[in-house]
Amino acid sequence: MKIACFSTKSYDKEYFDHFLPETGHIFSYFEAKLDLDTVSLAQGHQGICSFVNDHIDEEIIKKLNLLNIIRLNTRIMLRTG
């Protein structure tokens, strides 16, 4: 599955790139937050991976649906120790 990953930081990319070969998924990384101005970046993907602080409301969901996005994942960052 081709996945558009929004709000990507260098450590996100490093982590995902380490594990992606095992999954068969392909990520496109975008530093931009997901919002009405950037939702079109998801075009050509089957899913998105957003950060918990990205803006996802009814209008974004409708636009993702028009882009044929079938999977929406949200990630968070946890600090341990």
CORWOTA-V750261 format. One line per field, one symbol per residue. ss: DSSP state (H for helix, E for strand, - for the rest). psi: psi as a letter, one per 30 degrees, with the letter a starting at -180 (. if undefined). Layout:
# CORWOTA-V750261
ss->???
psi->???
This chain:
# CORWOTA-V750261
ss->-EEEE----HHHHHHHHHHH-----EEEE---------HHHH----EEEEE------HHHHHHHHH----EEEEE------
psi->kkkjjlhklefeeeeefefefffglkkkkkfklkafffffffkflflljllffljjaeeeeeeeefghkfkjkkllkkkl.
